[in-house]
C-alpha cells in the first residue's frame, strides 16, 4: 500500500475505534494494520487484532487523554495565579518608578545599601506604612514590659533608667504616628512630608531596637534558666525546638507543661518522641477537629483538654505500663483517666524529643498541618506518676513545685530551629 494511503487508513482506523469524537488526544501512538482498499477497515481491524485487545487500547487512550486534560487544567490555574501576581508586581513597580525620585532614602535598594529595618516600608502607601509602624511600636512595648518585670525582680538603677528613657521615646513615636494618621484622614500632607516623617520614625525605631536588644541580652545573662517560654507563631514544617537530652527506658512517666494557643482547627503537636523503628513512641497531638490525644507506641487515648482559647493552661499526663493506666490534669484538676493504653510496653530509650512538631521519621519528617502554633513553657518529664498534690503545686506556680527528674525545663537543654523564639515566661506572673 502506498505510504499516503497507509497514513489515511491509520487516521480513519483511529477515528473508528474512538467513536469518531472530535477530541484532542495529545501525543498518542497508533498501530496500523494493512487492509484491502475496498474493505471495511473497522471490521477488518477488529477481526485482525481481536475485539478485546482493541477495546483495551481504546480505554488506555481515553485514560491518557483524561490525565492530560487534568494536567492542562492544573497548569492553566497555576499560570492564572502567576499572571495575577505578576500584574500586581508590575503595577507596584510602576508606582515605585514614578515616585522614586521624590523619595529620600526610600525607593528600591541599591547594591551595597544597608538593610531597611522596616521591611522596605517606603514601597507601601503612607497609611499602610503608619499601620505597620504602629504594630512595630506595640511589639517594642511588649518587650519593654518584659524588661520592666525583670527590673522589678533585679533592682538595677541602670536598667530602670534605660527602660524609662526607651518608654519615653516610644510614647513620642506613638504621638507622631497618631498625628500622621489624623493628617492623612483629613486629606492633608504630601508625599514629601510623608517621606521625611517616615525616615525620622524609622531612624528612631532602629535605635530603639538596638537598645532594647542590648537590655534583653543582659537580661538573658542574669535571669534564671527556667524563666522562659517558646513561641511558635506560624504553622510550618521547619519551626521547632529539640531537647538535647533523650529519655531513658521508663515504665511510668508524668509529662507536664504550660500551653497557650488560639489555633484552629487543632493546636497541633506540643511534643513528640521518636525512637528507631517507632516514630510515635510518645506523642501529644491535637490535629484537625479531633480532640487532643496521647500516643504511646502508636496506641491512642483521647484526652479531655480544651486549651485553644488564647489563655495559659497547665496540663499533665501520667501513665504506668502496668495495665496502661493514665490520668489527665488541666489547670491542677484531674479531668479524665483510663487504662489499657499500651499496657506492659516500656518507653524505649535513645530517641529524639522534639517540641512543636510531629515526627514521621527519627528527628524529622515534619508535616506543617500537624505543627504546634502558640506558646509553650515549663516542659518537664518524670519517670513516675506525680501525686495530685504535686500536680496542683505545678499548676499554681507554688514554691514547692518540682522540676522533672528526667527532663527539666532549662534554656541550656533546648535548641531552637527555624525561627521559633524565646520570651520571658508570663503564666506564673499572671497567677501570682
VOVODO-922939 format. One record per residue (C-alpha): residue in one letter; x, y, z. Coordinates in nm, 3 decimals, padded with zeros to 5 digits. Layout:
! residues N
+------+---------+---------+---------+
! rest !       X !       Y !       Z !
+------+---------+---------+---------+
!    A !       X !       Y !       Z !
...
+------+---------+---------+---------+
//
This chain:
! residues 432
+------+---------+---------+---------+
! rest !       X !       Y !       Z !
+------+---------+---------+---------+
!    X !  00.000 !  00.000 !  00.000 !
!    X !  00.140 !  00.346 ! -00.085 !
!    X !  00.262 !  00.548 !  00.213 !
!    X ! -00.001 !  00.824 !  00.178 !
!    X ! -00.288 !  00.578 !  00.165 !
!    X ! -00.149 !  00.390 !  00.465 !
!    X ! -00.141 !  00.713 !  00.671 !
!    X ! -00.500 !  00.793 !  00.579 !
!    X ! -00.602 !  00.438 !  00.666 !
!    X ! -00.442 !  00.473 !  01.014 !
!    X ! -00.619 !  00.801 !  01.080 !
!    X ! -00.957 !  00.658 !  00.978 !
!    X ! -00.896 !  00.349 !  01.188 !
!    X ! -00.820 !  00.563 !  01.496 !
!    X ! -01.140 !  00.765 !  01.450 !
!    X ! -01.340 !  00.446 !  01.412 !
!    X ! -01.203 !  00.293 !  01.733 !
!    X ! -01.266 !  00.606 !  01.939 !
!    X ! -01.620 !  00.657 !  01.821 !
!    X ! -01.538 !  00.939 !  01.582 !
!    X ! -01.529 !  01.200 !  01.867 !
!    X ! -01.355 !  01.527 !  01.786 !
!    X ! -01.128 !  01.527 !  02.093 !
!    X ! -00.770 !  01.648 !  02.126 !
!    X ! -00.580 !  01.341 !  02.247 !
!    X ! -00.234 !  01.497 !  02.254 !
!    X !  00.068 !  01.281 !  02.179 !
!    X ! -00.078 !  00.930 !  02.114 !
!    X !  00.068 !  00.624 !  01.944 !
!    X ! -00.143 !  00.424 !  01.688 !
!    X ! -00.069 !  00.079 !  01.544 !
!    X ! -00.179 !  00.035 !  01.179 !
!    X ! -00.295 ! -00.284 !  01.007 !
!    X ! -00.288 ! -00.325 !  00.627 !
!    X ! -00.634 ! -00.398 !  00.478 !
!    X ! -00.764 ! -00.407 !  00.119 !
!    X ! -00.869 ! -00.073 ! -00.028 !
!    X ! -01.237 ! -00.161 ! -00.058 !
!    X ! -01.265 ! -00.349 !  00.276 !
!    X ! -01.444 ! -00.234 !  00.592 !
!    X ! -01.142 ! -00.110 !  00.789 !
!    X ! -01.314 ! -00.113 !  01.130 !
!    X ! -01.440 ! -00.468 !  01.090 !
!    X ! -01.109 ! -00.589 !  00.946 !
!    X ! -00.907 ! -00.439 !  01.229 !
!    X ! -01.135 ! -00.593 !  01.489 !
!    X ! -01.101 ! -00.931 !  01.324 !
!    X ! -00.724 ! -00.900 !  01.293 !
!    X ! -00.635 ! -00.774 !  01.639 !
!    X ! -00.923 ! -00.909 !  01.844 !
!    X ! -01.208 ! -00.709 !  01.992 !
!    X ! -01.084 ! -00.737 !  02.350 !
!    X ! -00.734 ! -00.614 !  02.271 !
!    X ! -00.863 ! -00.314 !  02.077 !
!    X ! -01.112 ! -00.227 !  02.347 !
!    X ! -00.827 ! -00.232 !  02.598 !
!    X ! -00.623 !  00.001 !  02.374 !
!    X ! -00.916 !  00.240 !  02.345 !
!    X ! -00.963 !  00.250 !  02.723 !
!    X ! -00.592 !  00.320 !  02.772 !
!    X ! -00.604 !  00.600 !  02.518 !
!    X ! -00.904 !  00.756 !  02.686 !
!    X ! -00.736 !  00.732 !  03.027 !
!    X ! -00.429 !  00.906 !  02.884 !
!    X ! -00.647 !  01.184 !  02.747 !
!    X ! -00.822 !  01.238 !  03.080 !
!    X ! -00.489 !  01.257 !  03.264 !
!    X ! -00.353 !  01.505 !  03.011 !
!    X ! -00.665 !  01.721 !  03.044 !
!    X ! -00.627 !  01.727 !  03.425 !
!    X ! -00.262 !  01.829 !  03.388 !
!    X ! -00.353 !  02.106 !  03.145 !
!    X ! -00.625 !  02.241 !  03.375 !
!    X ! -00.384 !  02.240 !  03.671 !
!    X ! -00.120 !  02.422 !  03.467 !
!    X ! -00.376 !  02.678 !  03.350 !
!    X ! -00.472 !  02.753 !  03.710 !
!    X ! -00.106 !  02.793 !  03.808 !
!    X ! -00.044 !  03.022 !  03.512 !
!    X ! -00.350 !  03.230 !  03.605 !
!    X ! -00.225 !  03.276 !  03.963 !
!    X !  00.125 !  03.367 !  03.849 !
!    X ! -00.014 !  03.612 !  03.594 !
!    X ! -00.221 !  03.781 !  03.865 !
!    X !  00.080 !  03.813 !  04.098 !
!    X !  00.297 !  03.940 !  03.815 !
!    X !  00.037 !  04.201 !  03.732 !
!    X !  00.041 !  04.322 !  04.092 !
!    X !  00.419 !  04.340 !  04.093 !
!    X !  00.425 !  04.533 !  03.765 !
!    X !  00.160 !  04.772 !  03.894 !
!    X !  00.353 !  04.835 !  04.216 !
!    X !  00.679 !  04.869 !  04.021 !
!    X !  00.521 !  05.138 !  03.802 !
!    X !  00.411 !  05.332 !  04.109 !
!    X !  00.757 !  05.299 !  04.264 !
!    X !  00.929 !  05.421 !  03.946 !
!    X !  00.703 !  05.726 !  03.919 !
!    X !  00.758 !  05.830 !  04.277 !
!    X !  01.116 !  05.712 !  04.319 !
!    X !  01.281 !  06.048 !  04.256 !
!    X !  01.073 !  06.217 !  04.526 !
!    X !  01.178 !  05.966 !  04.796 !
!    X !  01.462 !  06.046 !  05.030 !
!    X !  01.621 !  05.716 !  05.127 !
!    X !  01.310 !  05.524 !  05.010 !
!    X !  01.292 !  05.352 !  04.668 !
!    X !  01.446 !  05.021 !  04.571 !
!    X !  01.758 !  04.904 !  04.745 !
!    X !  02.081 !  04.955 !  04.555 !
!    X !  02.366 !  04.703 !  04.569 !
!    X !  02.562 !  04.751 !  04.887 !
!    X !  02.291 !  04.957 !  05.058 !
!    X !  02.205 !  04.885 !  05.419 !
!    X !  01.910 !  04.669 !  05.521 !
!    X !  01.581 !  04.853 !  05.563 !
!    X !  01.483 !  04.754 !  05.915 !
!    X !  01.118 !  04.822 !  05.848 !
!    X !  01.089 !  04.575 !  05.560 !
!    X !  01.119 !  04.828 !  05.275 !
!    X !  00.823 !  05.026 !  05.402 !
!    X !  00.883 !  05.306 !  05.156 !
!    X !  00.716 !  05.094 !  04.886 !
!    X !  00.381 !  05.090 !  05.066 !
!    X !  00.118 !  05.364 !  05.078 !
!    X !  00.154 !  05.608 !  05.366 !
!    X ! -00.149 !  05.482 !  05.559 !
!    X ! -00.031 !  05.120 !  05.543 !
!    X !  00.321 !  05.224 !  05.641 !
!    X !  00.196 !  05.401 !  05.951 !
!    X ! -00.014 !  05.098 !  06.041 !
!    X !  00.294 !  04.877 !  06.024 !
!    X !  00.489 !  05.127 !  06.232 !
!    X !  00.213 !  05.111 !  06.491 !
!    X !  00.243 !  04.731 !  06.506 !
!    X !  00.618 !  04.758 !  06.548 !
!    X !  00.574 !  05.004 !  06.833 !
!    X !  00.334 !  04.765 !  07.004 !
!    X !  00.594 !  04.487 !  06.976 !
!    X !  00.856 !  04.713 !  07.132 !
!    X !  00.619 !  04.799 !  07.415 !
!    X !  00.567 !  04.428 !  07.487 !
!    X !  00.941 !  04.375 !  07.504 !
!    X !  00.974 !  04.671 !  07.740 !
!    X !  00.707 !  04.523 !  07.967 !
!    X !  00.915 !  04.207 !  07.991 !
!    X !  01.217 !  04.420 !  08.077 !
!    X !  01.012 !  04.602 !  08.338 !
!    X !  00.924 !  04.271 !  08.500 !
!    X !  01.292 !  04.179 !  08.501 !
!    X !  01.391 !  04.511 !  08.655 !
!    X !  01.140 !  04.465 !  08.939 !
!    X !  01.299 !  04.132 !  09.022 !
!    X !  01.651 !  04.270 !  08.984 !
!    X !  01.669 !  04.624 !  09.117 !
!    X !  01.919 !  04.787 !  08.882 !
!    X !  01.920 !  05.166 !  08.858 !
!    X !  02.089 !  05.148 !  08.517 !
!    X !  01.823 !  04.911 !  08.378 !
!    X !  01.543 !  05.126 !  08.519 !
!    X !  01.682 !  05.449 !  08.375 !
!    X !  01.732 !  05.293 !  08.031 !
!    X !  01.384 !  05.142 !  08.041 !
!    X !  01.230 !  05.480 !  08.130 !
!    X !  01.421 !  05.652 !  07.851 !
!    X !  01.308 !  05.395 !  07.594 !
!    X !  00.949 !  05.415 !  07.715 !
!    X !  00.958 !  05.792 !  07.672 !
!    X !  01.087 !  05.759 !  07.317 !
!    X !  00.818 !  05.506 !  07.229 !
!    X !  00.549 !  05.739 !  07.364 !
!    X !  00.685 !  06.021 !  07.146 !
!    X !  00.685 !  05.799 !  06.840 !
!    X !  00.327 !  05.690 !  06.907 !
!    X !  00.219 !  06.052 !  06.918 !
!    X !  00.392 !  06.115 !  06.586 !
!    X !  00.224 !  05.816 !  06.424 !
!    X ! -00.119 !  05.920 !  06.551 !
!    X ! -00.059 !  06.272 !  06.428 !
!    X !  00.027 !  06.147 !  06.080 !
!    X ! -00.281 !  05.921 !  06.075 !
!    X ! -00.504 !  06.217 !  06.163 !
!    X ! -00.339 !  06.428 !  05.892 !
!    X ! -00.397 !  06.156 !  05.633 !
!    X ! -00.761 !  06.117 !  05.734 !
!    X ! -00.811 !  06.491 !  05.686 !
!    X ! -00.655 !  06.472 !  05.340 !
!    X ! -00.355 !  06.688 !  05.426 !
!    X !  00.014 !  06.634 !  05.379 !
!    X !  00.207 !  06.545 !  05.065 !
!    X !  00.441 !  06.262 !  04.961 !
!    X !  00.749 !  06.462 !  05.057 !
!    X !  00.620 !  06.520 !  05.410 !
!    X !  00.529 !  06.150 !  05.440 !
!    X !  00.879 !  06.050 !  05.336 !
!    X !  01.051 !  06.285 !  05.581 !
!    X !  00.825 !  06.169 !  05.864 !
!    X !  00.887 !  05.804 !  05.781 !
!    X !  01.264 !  05.846 !  05.766 !
!    X !  01.267 !  06.009 !  06.111 !
!    X !  01.048 !  05.735 !  06.261 !
!    X !  01.248 !  05.454 !  06.101 !
!    X !  01.571 !  05.601 !  06.234 !
!    X !  01.428 !  05.623 !  06.586 !
!    X !  01.291 !  05.268 !  06.568 !
!    X !  01.628 !  05.132 !  06.457 !
!    X !  01.790 !  05.294 !  06.759 !
!    X !  01.519 !  05.155 !  06.989 !
!    X !  01.561 !  04.802 !  06.854 !
!    X !  01.933 !  04.816 !  06.922 !
!    X !  01.897 !  04.948 !  07.278 !
!    X !  01.624 !  04.701 !  07.371 !
!    X !  01.826 !  04.412 !  07.225 !
!    X !  02.119 !  04.515 !  07.444 !
!    X !  01.898 !  04.519 !  07.751 !
!    X !  01.747 !  04.181 !  07.663 !
!    X !  02.093 !  04.034 !  07.620 !
!    X !  02.186 !  04.146 !  07.970 !
!    X !  01.855 !  04.014 !  08.098 !
!    X !  01.918 !  03.672 !  07.947 !
!    X !  02.263 !  03.652 !  08.101 !
!    X !  02.128 !  03.712 !  08.452 !
!    X !  01.779 !  03.561 !  08.466 !
!    X !  01.709 !  03.208 !  08.599 !
!    X !  01.748 !  02.937 !  08.335 !
!    X !  01.385 !  02.821 !  08.354 !
!    X !  01.211 !  03.161 !  08.326 !
!    X !  01.142 !  03.146 !  07.954 !
!    X !  00.885 !  03.026 !  07.705 !
!    X !  00.899 !  02.912 !  07.342 !
!    X !  00.683 !  03.083 !  07.079 !
!    X !  00.575 !  02.910 !  06.758 !
!    X !  00.387 !  03.185 !  06.569 !
!    X !  00.331 !  03.002 !  06.240 !
!    X !  00.219 !  02.656 !  06.127 !
!    X !  00.531 !  02.541 !  05.939 !
!    X !  00.734 !  02.224 !  05.888 !
!    X !  01.063 !  02.388 !  05.987 !
!    X !  00.998 !  02.573 !  06.313 !
!    X !  01.069 !  02.360 !  06.621 !
!    X !  01.283 !  02.307 !  06.930 !
!    X !  01.485 !  02.000 !  07.015 !
!    X !  01.557 !  01.871 !  07.364 !
!    X !  01.928 !  01.790 !  07.381 !
!    X !  01.872 !  01.502 !  07.623 !
!    X !  01.696 !  01.176 !  07.532 !
!    X !  01.470 !  00.966 !  07.752 !
!    X !  01.575 !  00.655 !  07.943 !
!    X !  01.367 !  00.338 !  07.945 !
!    X !  01.059 !  00.422 !  08.152 !
!    X !  00.786 !  00.202 !  08.299 !
!    X !  00.592 !  00.507 !  08.419 !
!    X !  00.602 !  00.878 !  08.350 !
!    X !  00.445 !  01.216 !  08.412 !
!    X !  00.477 !  01.488 !  08.149 !
!    X !  00.366 !  01.843 !  08.233 !
!    X !  00.381 !  02.179 !  08.054 !
!    X !  00.223 !  02.521 !  08.017 !
!    X !  00.048 !  02.588 !  07.684 !
!    X ! -00.114 !  02.895 !  07.532 !
!    X ! -00.280 !  02.881 !  07.190 !
!    X ! -00.579 !  03.002 !  06.992 !
!    X ! -00.505 !  02.794 !  06.681 !
!    X ! -00.790 !  02.623 !  06.499 !
!    X ! -00.863 !  02.361 !  06.394 !
!    X ! -00.635 !  02.189 !  06.642 !
!    X ! -00.338 !  02.339 !  06.825 !
!    X ! -00.101 !  02.087 !  06.664 !
!    X !  00.175 !  01.884 !  06.832 !
!    X !  00.325 !  02.028 !  07.152 !
!    X !  00.583 !  01.746 !  07.162 !
!    X !  00.678 !  01.417 !  07.001 !
!    X !  00.929 !  01.149 !  07.099 !
!    X !  01.050 !  00.907 !  06.830 !
!    X !  01.282 !  00.606 !  06.860 !
!    X !  01.439 !  00.388 !  06.591 !
!    X !  01.160 !  00.184 !  06.432 !
!    X !  00.877 !  00.377 !  06.601 !
!    X !  00.809 !  00.743 !  06.520 !
!    X !  00.510 !  00.755 !  06.758 !
!    X !  00.671 !  00.625 !  07.074 !
!    X !  00.529 !  00.915 !  07.281 !
!    X !  00.330 !  01.198 !  07.119 !
!    X !  00.086 !  01.467 !  07.233 !
!    X ! -00.122 !  01.596 !  06.941 !
!    X ! -00.444 !  01.780 !  06.860 !
!    X ! -00.491 !  01.758 !  06.484 !
!    X ! -00.781 !  01.893 !  06.280 !
!    X ! -01.116 !  01.867 !  06.456 !
!    X ! -01.007 !  01.571 !  06.670 !
!    X ! -00.967 !  01.606 !  07.047 !
!    X ! -00.619 !  01.614 !  07.193 !
!    X ! -00.463 !  01.267 !  07.207 !
!    X ! -00.170 !  01.096 !  07.375 !
!    X !  00.005 !  00.826 !  07.168 !
!    X !  00.226 !  00.560 !  07.323 !
!    X !  00.381 !  00.308 !  07.085 !
!    X !  00.117 !  00.417 !  06.831 !
!    X ! -00.169 !  00.334 !  07.072 !
!    X ! -00.410 !  00.624 !  07.133 !
!    X ! -00.608 !  00.770 !  07.423 !
!    X ! -00.833 !  01.075 !  07.382 !
!    X ! -00.778 !  01.350 !  07.638 !
!    X ! -01.036 !  01.594 !  07.779 !
!    X ! -00.823 !  01.907 !  07.734 !
!    X ! -00.976 !  02.230 !  07.598 !
!    X ! -00.697 !  02.484 !  07.567 !
!    X ! -00.726 !  02.679 !  07.240 !
!    X ! -00.882 !  02.990 !  07.398 !
!    X ! -00.570 !  03.208 !  07.385 !
!    X ! -00.506 !  03.170 !  07.760 !
!    X ! -00.232 !  02.992 !  07.952 !
!    X ! -00.324 !  02.640 !  08.068 !
!    X ! -00.122 !  02.390 !  08.267 !
!    X ! -00.161 !  02.027 !  08.160 !
!    X ! -00.019 !  01.700 !  08.294 !
!    X ! -00.049 !  01.338 !  08.178 !
!    X !  00.054 !  01.045 !  08.398 !
!    X !  00.092 !  00.682 !  08.283 !
!    X !  00.214 !  00.346 !  08.405 !
!    X !  00.293 !  00.045 !  08.192 !
!    X !  00.103 ! -00.184 !  08.430 !
!    X ! -00.244 ! -00.211 !  08.272 !
!    X ! -00.168 !  00.107 !  08.073 !
!    X ! -00.339 !  00.329 !  08.332 !
!    X ! -00.337 !  00.703 !  08.255 !
!    X ! -00.467 !  01.028 !  08.408 !
!    X ! -00.506 !  01.377 !  08.260 !
!    X ! -00.493 !  01.705 !  08.454 !
!    X ! -00.580 !  02.056 !  08.332 !
!    X ! -00.501 !  02.359 !  08.549 !
!    X ! -00.436 !  02.136 !  08.852 !
!    X ! -00.761 !  01.937 !  08.832 !
!    X ! -00.797 !  01.580 !  08.708 !
!    X ! -01.034 !  01.575 !  08.412 !
!    X ! -01.000 !  01.224 !  08.272 !
!    X ! -00.849 !  00.880 !  08.319 !
!    X ! -00.840 !  00.539 !  08.155 !
!    X ! -00.649 !  00.216 !  08.115 !
!    X ! -00.521 ! -00.030 !  07.854 !
!    X ! -00.304 !  00.236 !  07.686 !
!    X ! -00.002 !  00.041 !  07.554 !
!    X ! -00.002 ! -00.187 !  07.860 !
!    X !  00.329 ! -00.351 !  07.955 !
!    X !  00.518 ! -00.155 !  07.693 !
!    X !  00.808 !  00.042 !  07.845 !
!    X !  00.900 !  00.375 !  07.685 !
!    X !  01.212 !  00.300 !  07.480 !
!    X !  01.538 !  00.491 !  07.532 !
!    X !  01.778 !  00.667 !  07.292 !
!    X !  01.518 !  00.855 !  07.089 !
!    X !  01.469 !  01.215 !  06.974 !
!    X !  01.246 !  01.455 !  07.168 !
!    X !  01.106 !  01.746 !  06.965 !
!    X !  00.886 !  02.037 !  07.076 !
!    X !  00.642 !  02.187 !  06.825 !
!    X !  00.641 !  01.916 !  06.555 !
!    X !  00.521 !  01.559 !  06.497 !
!    X !  00.794 !  01.324 !  06.372 !
!    X !  00.731 !  01.080 !  06.088 !
!    X !  01.095 !  00.976 !  06.088 !
!    X !  01.354 !  00.988 !  06.362 !
!    X !  01.416 !  01.359 !  06.419 !
!    X !  01.233 !  01.472 !  06.103 !
!    X !  00.954 !  01.410 !  05.855 !
!    X !  00.758 !  01.711 !  05.984 !
!    X !  00.413 !  01.798 !  05.845 !
!    X !  00.306 !  02.164 !  05.866 !
!    X ! -00.058 !  02.068 !  05.924 !
!    X !  00.043 !  01.894 !  06.249 !
!    X !  00.274 !  02.169 !  06.379 !
!    X !  00.204 !  02.338 !  06.712 !
!    X !  00.100 !  02.704 !  06.698 !
!    X !  00.122 !  02.900 !  07.021 !
!    X !  00.347 !  02.925 !  07.325 !
!    X !  00.496 !  02.652 !  07.541 !
!    X !  00.685 !  02.662 !  07.871 !
!    X !  00.798 !  02.454 !  08.168 !
!    X !  00.805 !  02.123 !  07.983 !
!    X !  00.908 !  01.864 !  08.243 !
!    X !  00.915 !  01.483 !  08.250 !
!    X !  00.939 !  01.247 !  08.548 !
!    X !  00.986 !  00.869 !  08.547 !
!    X !  00.698 !  00.818 !  08.790 !
!    X !  00.338 !  00.921 !  08.849 !
!    X !  00.312 !  01.254 !  09.031 !
!    X !  00.052 !  01.281 !  09.304 !
!    X ! -00.249 !  01.515 !  09.261 !
!    X ! -00.090 !  01.748 !  09.517 !
!    X !  00.236 !  01.767 !  09.322 !
!    X !  00.045 !  01.842 !  09.002 !
!    X ! -00.151 !  02.117 !  09.179 !
!    X !  00.172 !  02.279 !  09.302 !
!    X !  00.296 !  02.295 !  08.942 !
!    X ! -00.030 !  02.442 !  08.812 !
!    X ! -00.035 !  02.714 !  09.080 !
!    X !  00.335 !  02.803 !  09.046 !
!    X !  00.396 !  02.706 !  09.406 !
!    X !  00.743 !  02.736 !  09.550 !
!    X !  00.709 !  02.365 !  09.629 !
!    X !  00.674 !  02.277 !  09.260 !
!    X !  00.918 !  02.011 !  09.141 !
!    X !  01.137 !  02.006 !  08.831 !
!    X !  01.141 !  01.697 !  08.613 !
!    X !  01.394 !  01.435 !  08.721 !
!    X !  01.421 !  01.307 !  08.359 !
!    X !  01.375 !  01.629 !  08.160 !
!    X !  01.389 !  01.962 !  08.346 !
!    X !  01.296 !  02.289 !  08.177 !
!    X !  01.613 !  02.492 !  08.118 !
!    X !  01.747 !  02.705 !  07.834 !
!    X !  02.069 !  02.506 !  07.824 !
!    X !  01.868 !  02.189 !  07.745 !
!    X !  01.688 !  02.335 !  07.439 !
!    X !  01.798 !  02.401 !  07.080 !
!    X !  01.577 !  02.625 !  06.864 !
!    X !  01.536 !  02.590 !  06.488 !
!    X !  01.355 !  02.770 !  06.207 !
!    X !  01.263 !  03.094 !  06.381 !
!    X !  01.092 !  02.974 !  06.699 !
!    X !  01.163 !  03.241 !  06.963 !
!    X !  01.225 !  03.272 !  07.337 !
!    X !  01.047 !  03.517 !  07.565 !
!    X !  01.020 !  03.576 !  07.936 !
!    X !  00.769 !  03.331 !  08.088 !
!    X !  00.434 !  03.500 !  08.159 !
!    X !  00.195 !  03.241 !  08.305 !
!    X !  00.321 !  03.233 !  08.664 !
!    X !  00.343 !  03.615 !  08.667 !
!    X ! -00.028 !  03.628 !  08.581 !
!    X ! -00.116 !  03.377 !  08.852 !
!    X !  00.098 !  03.544 !  09.121 !
+------+---------+---------+---------+
//
